[in-house]
């Protein structure tokens, strides 16, 4: 009986878990950000457009517009998880592809300094006033430029997808590579930021930007909130706890007097 239960538990499929994003946004090479835009137009606060598009040239609100690179990011809380992630998919509302090209290649990339990236993201998320983003030397403008440098600074590609015009205003799925799964497993029990960029951008032509006009509210029930869908196998210790519980129940059932 013990071996049969153990085999059954070992063969059990991974549980499917959906985790909504805690935060989302974009940052520019000059220090512009969705959070700064959100102090002017609230719906822009969680905009995760990415690629090559006009934005404030110095990163400060109100500065002359200039075409520049954007990178985007998503923050998820994996602190309640334990076990091994066996599959992972990032679910996104595609918004609009703003590009004369038929597609743009979007890739999720490794962030090597996660603690710093999360700290910068938290600082940006806490910004609520126009004045905090109004000067090139504002701490939050400098934080956005620094976060831009952190996103995708490692060589590992976590997942990628060619974004096409046919995907406009639909939900899309970006599956993680085996290497991406290994990377994600390193953050089980903690928070993780996923950063993305467009590798097919060829300046000076603009715009070359997927996910235009995104900017969902990150609240429970908003269907456009970015989501991470995981397949998770519990830790062996948890499986054995379940096994022991089943054995105890089986023993009690055998001892319980049967009614005639």
KENU-90974 format. One record per residue (C-alpha): residue in one letter; x, y, z. Coordinates in steps of 0.2 Angstrom, whole numbers, plus 5000, padded with zeros to 4 digits. Layout:
// residues N
  res     u     v     w
    A     X     Y     Z
...
This chain:
// residues 260
  res     u     v     w
    X  5000  5000  5000
    X  5014  5012  5004
    X  5023  5009  4988
    X  5007  5011  4978
    X  5003  5028  4987
    X  5020  5034  4984
    X  5020  5030  4965
    X  5003  5038  4964
    X  5009  5054  4972
    X  5025  5054  4961
    X  5015  5052  4946
    X  5003  5067  4951
    X  5003  5081  4938
    X  5009  5098  4943
    X  4996  5110  4950
    X  4991  5125  4939
    X  4993  5141  4948
    X  4989  5159  4941
    X  4998  5174  4949
    X  4993  5192  4944
    X  5006  5205  4943
    X  5010  5216  4957
    X  5017  5230  4946
    X  5020  5233  4927
    X  5028  5247  4918
    X  5041  5253  4906
    X  5057  5264  4908
    X  5067  5273  4895
    X  5086  5274  4892
    X  5085  5293  4897
    X  5075  5289  4913
    X  5057  5292  4907
    X  5044  5280  4914
    X  5026  5274  4914
    X  5026  5280  4932
    X  5030  5297  4927
    X  5017  5297  4914
    X  5005  5290  4926
    X  5006  5306  4937
    X  4999  5316  4921
    X  4987  5303  4914
    X  4983  5290  4927
    X  4979  5276  4915
    X  4997  5276  4909
    X  5004  5271  4926
    X  5005  5252  4922
    X  5009  5255  4903
    X  5021  5241  4898
    X  5024  5247  4880
    X  5042  5242  4874
    X  5053  5245  4859
    X  5057  5262  4851
    X  5045  5277  4852
    X  5045  5295  4856
    X  5047  5300  4874
    X  5054  5314  4885
    X  5071  5317  4879
    X  5079  5320  4896
    X  5068  5308  4905
    X  5059  5323  4914
    X  5041  5327  4911
    X  5039  5341  4899
    X  5056  5340  4890
    X  5056  5339  4871
    X  5051  5323  4864
    X  5064  5311  4855
    X  5063  5294  4849
    X  5071  5282  4861
    X  5072  5264  4867
    X  5060  5257  4881
    X  5061  5242  4891
    X  5047  5235  4901
    X  5045  5225  4917
    X  5033  5215  4927
    X  5034  5210  4946
    X  5027  5194  4953
    X  5026  5188  4971
    X  5032  5170  4972
    X  5034  5170  4991
    X  5019  5159  4994
    X  5026  5145  4983
    X  5036  5130  4987
    X  5041  5116  4976
    X  5047  5116  4958
    X  5040  5126  4943
    X  5039  5114  4929
    X  5030  5126  4916
    X  5028  5144  4915
    X  5018  5156  4904
    X  5017  5175  4904
    X  4999  5180  4899
    X  4998  5198  4892
    X  4985  5209  4884
    X  4994  5214  4868
    X  4987  5231  4866
    X  4993  5238  4849
    X  5008  5235  4839
    X  5014  5252  4833
    X  5026  5248  4819
    X  5027  5249  4800
    X  5035  5231  4801
    X  5024  5216  4801
    X  5031  5210  4817
    X  5043  5214  4831
    X  5052  5201  4841
    X  5049  5203  4860
    X  5060  5194  4873
    X  5060  5192  4891
    X  5078  5193  4898
    X  5088  5189  4913
    X  5090  5202  4927
    X  5107  5198  4936
    X  5105  5211  4950
    X  5087  5206  4956
    X  5088  5215  4973
    X  5093  5232  4965
    X  5080  5230  4951
    X  5066  5227  4963
    X  5071  5241  4974
    X  5071  5253  4959
    X  5054  5247  4954
    X  5047  5249  4971
    X  5054  5267  4972
    X  5046  5271  4955
    X  5029  5263  4960
    X  5029  5275  4976
    X  5030  5290  4965
    X  5014  5299  4964
    X  5017  5318  4960
    X  5022  5327  4944
    X  5036  5336  4953
    X  5045  5319  4957
    X  5048  5316  4938
    X  5050  5334  4933
    X  5069  5336  4932
    X  5083  5326  4924
    X  5091  5325  4941
    X  5075  5320  4950
    X  5079  5304  4960
    X  5065  5294  4951
    X  5071  5299  4934
    X  5088  5293  4939
    X  5080  5277  4946
    X  5071  5274  4930
    X  5087  5276  4919
    X  5096  5264  4931
    X  5082  5251  4930
    X  5083  5252  4911
    X  5101  5247  4913
    X  5097  5232  4924
    X  5083  5225  4913
    X  5090  5212  4901
    X  5108  5214  4907
    X  5111  5196  4907
    X  5113  5184  4892
    X  5099  5172  4896
    X  5083  5173  4886
    X  5068  5167  4897
    X  5056  5167  4883
    X  5051  5176  4867
    X  5037  5179  4854
    X  5035  5188  4838
    X  5022  5201  4840
    X  5011  5204  4825
    X  4997  5216  4820
    X  4985  5201  4821
    X  4988  5200  4840
    X  4981  5218  4843
    X  4968  5218  4857
    X  4970  5200  4861
    X  4978  5190  4875
    X  4995  5182  4871
    X  5005  5169  4879
    X  5024  5169  4881
    X  5031  5152  4886
    X  5047  5151  4896
    X  5062  5141  4889
    X  5070  5127  4900
    X  5083  5139  4904
    X  5070  5152  4909
    X  5061  5139  4920
    X  5078  5136  4929
    X  5080  5155  4932
    X  5062  5157  4938
    X  5064  5142  4950
    X  5078  5152  4958
    X  5065  5165  4965
    X  5052  5153  4972
    X  5048  5160  4989
    X  5053  5178  4984
    X  5048  5192  4973
    X  5054  5192  4955
    X  5054  5205  4941
    X  5053  5200  4923
    X  5061  5212  4911
    X  5058  5213  4892
    X  5065  5222  4877
    X  5063  5222  4858
    X  5078  5214  4849
    X  5071  5218  4832
    X  5072  5237  4833
    X  5081  5246  4819
    X  5083  5264  4823
    X  5080  5278  4817
    X  5063  5273  4811
    X  5050  5275  4824
    X  5038  5269  4831
    X  5043  5251  4833
    X  5033  5247  4848
    X  5023  5232  4854
    X  5010  5233  4868
    X  5005  5251  4864
    X  4990  5258  4874
    X  4992  5246  4888
    X  4991  5251  4905
    X  4978  5241  4915
    X  4974  5243  4933
    X  4984  5231  4944
    X  4968  5226  4954
    X  4959  5210  4958
    X  4947  5205  4944
    X  4955  5216  4930
    X  4956  5203  4916
    X  4970  5214  4908
    X  4982  5213  4922
    X  4997  5203  4917
    X  4998  5185  4924
    X  5010  5172  4927
    X  5003  5154  4924
    X  5014  5141  4933
    X  5014  5122  4933
    X  5021  5118  4951
    X  5026  5101  4959
    X  5026  5102  4978
    X  5041  5099  4988
    X  5045  5081  4992
    X  5042  5084  5010
    X  5025  5090  5007
    X  5021  5075  4997
    X  5027  5064  5011
    X  5016  5073  5023
    X  5001  5070  5012
    X  5006  5052  5011
    X  5007  5050  5030
    X  4990  5058  5031
    X  4983  5046  5019
    X  4991  5031  5028
    X  4984  5037  5045
    X  4966  5039  5037
    X  4968  5022  5030
    X  4973  5014  5047
    X  4958  5023  5056
    X  4946  5017  5043
    X  4952  4999  5046
    X  4950  5001  5065
    X  4933  5010  5064
    X  4919  4998  5068
    X  4908  4994  5054
    X  4889  4995  5055
    X  4879  4980  5051
